[in-house]
Amino acid sequence: MTLTATTAPDRATIGTLVRAWIDGWIVSRGTSDPIDRPWGWTIDAGQADHVSRHVLPTPAEADVRELAATTSAPGTWLKLFADDDTVRPWLAEGWQFDQPGYLMTIPLTAERPEVPAGYTLTTWTRGGVTRVLVRTAEGHFAARGQIAPTGPTAVADQIETAPTHQRRGLGSLVMRTLQNTAYESGATEGILVGTPEGQALYSALGWETRSPMASLYFRPTDRPTGR
């Protein structure tokens, strides 16, 4: 992957951004507080296919090898802020790659997106998380997303557009609405981890890619999992 920045990312800065992403993600998902580790953080997600995750902002080979070799619980995830090819040789049997992620940021500003004809937009805030729902005039689901401001940063999460409603500006509508909500709450920087497909949308909206992220889960016999 080629980063949009002209120089290699400063790993200290990436560590700060990853922690800000975690702070918003745990609010967005309602998980446990992160537990500090020498190499990063552990978070309990509490789902059958996502029991817990270890997040390493600057993954070192020795740490990854030890975590990979000593994990025996299915549903354990690794979030390693490096590309897949770098970490692949460090893994033990039973680890499966999910699709890669990309840590991205944007300076937040006021946004006034228009809702495309034929759609309605609803927003609500609960527990520090603002959610956006886009529906057709008939009430059918079209797109969604949520954002969790935590002081100066805000983490966008679970952005989704229904396949039959893609390429109609709904992803942009959701993102810009979320960004404006966070800006009005006092946040100055947006943070997210996007999929390869999402990276294209976010880049077009001005988000900058700061680091790749390898995403892996432990499952000795691979089968589909929920994200």
Order of alpha helices (4+ residues) and beta strands (2+ residues): alpha-beta-beta-beta-alpha-beta-alpha-beta-beta-beta-beta-beta-beta-alpha-beta-alpha-beta
